[in-house]
Amino acid sequence: MIGMRGSKTGKPIMALFDLLGRTWSLGIVWQLSFGDATFRELQKRCEDISPTLLNNRLKELIQLDIVERTSLGYGLTHQAKMLANLIKPMGDWSQTWAENYQNKNDVRDDDAKIL
C-alpha cells in the first residue's frame, strides 16, 4: 500500500480523518460545498476564522487537491465535491440532533421550574 501523509498505516481513510480533523478543515470543505468564495467571504462563512489559520488550511487543502483556485476565489475540486456530497447527510442529521437536544433541555428547564 502507498504511504499516505497523516497515516502511519498507509490507509487513505486514516489520512482523510487526520486531514478533516484539523481545525477548520472540515468547516472549509462544508462552506465551499455551498459555492465558491473569495478569501473574505470564506472567512465570514467560517465564523471569522483568523486569516492566518484560513490561509494555512487553504494552502494544505490546495496541495492535497481538495480545494482549487477559481475565478471567484476558492472552490472544491471534483473529488472534494464527491466528499461534500457524502458529508451533507451529516448536516441533515445535525439539525435533527440539535432540535432533539434543545427539546430535551427545554423539558429539563420546565421540570426544574416545577421543583
Helices and strands as residue ranges (DSSP letters): H 12-21, H 25-32, H 39-45, H 51-63, E 67-70, E 73-76, H 78-114
